[in-house]
């Protein structure tokens, strides 16, 4: 495979030599184009030695002219294009057709059928900025493939989404088949909020990170993804259709609207089991409630049970089980009772498991299956989960 690799000005450019090495190990021939700012973080000589090909930096470098139009010939040479890291500036230039350096000049010369893969890397505020989100949406509408950044500690000292994924993961993504192309996936994520009055609610500690990682991985594999999320602080994964809801009732109604067209349904949301029977108008005052206050609760609609009862032939249903005691027995009971094909078991009292963190420790539970996994990042869990589902459904 012929891979044209672009490198932009980002501290994560230090990973670029290892990315190129992993691509070459996987059988790729690599040519490299660097922006001038990228040269501040990694030298062209390093990339030239690793790729064993000339590195282009200047748009009008006469050493690389091929019949006067090197950028056209390099763009036509490429079977895949990877920009890693891709800066916010380059995202903006590509979205709006600005070709003012060697990299953007070559990328705007790509044939329509050549896959363009972008690995954004930047600080969290830049990643979540409305302008960046708009540029990502434009690029995806034009057919670009996006590998979202990972969460973690960043060079700025901040923590959040913005880290460039590891080189091996990027190389695997470049060589990955669009195995879920033509498939529709419905995923639920995050908590629900059940209102008590105008300012209070019942909820839980779910961050939505696991469900969002599952959605992002499905999109990267070519699926149409509908993500139904309770209230979380996460931005929509690029290319994913995000439907935000608040209550268990709203999440159930949204799933009922979308389930029929879904080939795979993954219910990772932590839905409240009970909701106040009556919601007070305005704000309840503690002086009015007395020393002891009793509130009547009623069960919420069981989304997973409803989906299990209405599952059509060929549809694959995955539930999540967060347990503390009798974990496996409870997960197996849920598998059978709710007509799931697979249950993902989380043990909340274990390290790297449960709500909020960037890692997870899960066990897959099926009718004749018990498959425990070591602690992994939530994106790695999502990758392994989709690998398993593809194998189980015959989509690999």
Secondary structure, DSSP 8 states (H G I E B T S, - for coil): -EEEEEE-SSGGGGGHHHHHHHHHHTT-EEEEEE-GGGGGTS-HHHHHHHHTS-EE-STT-GGG-STT-HHHHHHHH-SEEEEEEE-HHHHHHHHTT---SHHHHHHTT--TTSEEEEEE---HHHHHSHHHHHHHHHHHHTT-EE---EEEE-TTS-EEEEE---HHHHHHHHH---TTTT-EEEEEESB--EESSSS-EE-----SHHHHHHHHHHHHTT-EEEEEE-S-S----TT-EEEE--SHHHHHHHHHHHGGG-SEEEE--B--SEEESS--SS---HHHH-SS----EEE---HHHHHHHT--TT-EEEEEEEESSSHHHHHHHHHHHTT-SEEEEEETTSTT-SSSSSEE-EEEEETTEEEE---EEHHHHHHHHHHHHHHHHT--
